Amino acid sequence: MVCPVSANAKNYTNLFESHEDPIQIESNELEFIDQDNKAIFRGNVKIKQGSNQMSTGEMIVIYLPNSKERQADIERLEFSNGFILNSDRNIVSGESGKYWFNSKDLFLEGNVILSQGKNVAKGCKLIANLNKKIGKLDNCGSRVTVSLHPPPQKTKFNQ
């Protein structure tokens, strides 16, 4: 049995860290707070880099203290008011979350849905490390649900 996220964690491992493809961000508003080392994108935020596309209601970019090159020195991203990440055939969504660049830790909560093609896993909280390709989908007092669709069996008629 393969969990939709762990099977293709490599698609998310370089989440918005490619130096080849530009990062395109659109939002209704952008606020810089230099003394707090952060930038806040508000309202219908859309982010795209290569095959990765993300949308959220609000994204806070936290920079490392004393950062000189803002893009290269991102500590973490925080998402709220809904979150959807599309990468190839994979989709991850939740109500809010955080992503740490150095450790590649991902934390999502609130109606978390992970899908890869027809395979879907649902829970209320996801804690994952994309470097190690490990994760835990929590039920928060309910139940985690997984729907897996195995590939068709090869027979001598359809080989």
Secondary structure as the mmCIF struct_conf table of DSSP 4:
data_model
#
loop_
_struct_conf.conf_type_id
_struct_conf.id
_struct_conf.beg_label_comp_id
_struct_conf.beg_label_asym_id
_struct_conf.beg_label_seq_id
_struct_conf.end_label_comp_id
_struct_conf.end_label_asym_id
_struct_conf.end_label_seq_id
HELX_RH_AL_P HELX_RH_AL_P1 PRO A 4 ALA A 7
TURN_TY1_P TURN_TY1_P1 ASN A 8 ALA A 9
HELX_RH_AL_P HELX_RH_AL_P2 LYS A 10 THR A 13
TURN_TY1_P TURN_TY1_P2 ASN A 14 GLU A 17
BEND BEND1 HIS A 19 ASP A 21
HELX_LH_PP_P HELX_LH_PP_P1 PRO A 22 ILE A 23
STRN STRN1 GLN A 24 GLU A 26
BEND BEND2 ASN A 28 ASN A 28
STRN STRN2 GLU A 29 ILE A 33
HELX_RH_3T_P HELX_RH_3T_P1 ASP A 34 ASP A 36
TURN_TY1_P TURN_TY1_P3 ASN A 37 ASN A 37
STRN STRN3 LYS A 38 GLN A 49
TURN_TY1_P TURN_TY1_P4 GLY A 50 SER A 51
STRN STRN4 ASN A 52 TYR A 63
HELX_LH_PP_P HELX_LH_PP_P2 LEU A 64 LEU A 64
TURN_TY1_P TURN_TY1_P5 PRO A 65 ASN A 66
BEND BEND3 LYS A 68 GLU A 69
TURN_TY1_P TURN_TY1_P6 ARG A 70 ARG A 70
HELX_RH_3T_P HELX_RH_3T_P2 GLN A 71 ASP A 73
STRN STRN5 ILE A 74 SER A 87
TURN_TY1_P TURN_TY1_P7 ASP A 88 ARG A 89
STRN STRN6 ASN A 90 GLY A 94
BEND BEND4 GLU A 95 GLU A 95
STRN STRN7 SER A 96 TRP A 100
TURN_TY1_P TURN_TY1_P8 PHE A 101 LYS A 104
STRN STRN8 ASP A 105 GLN A 116
TURN_TY1_P TURN_TY1_P9 GLY A 117 LYS A 118
STRN STRN9 ASN A 119 ASN A 129
TURN_TY1_P TURN_TY1_P10 LEU A 130 LYS A 133
STRN STRN10 ILE A 134 ASP A 138
TURN_TY1_P TURN_TY1_P11 CYS A 140 GLY A 141
BEND BEND5 SER A 142 SER A 142
STRN STRN11 THR A 145 SER A 147
HELX_LH_PP_P HELX_LH_PP_P3 PRO A 150 LYS A 154
TURN_TY1_P TURN_TY1_P12 LYS A 156 PHE A 157
#
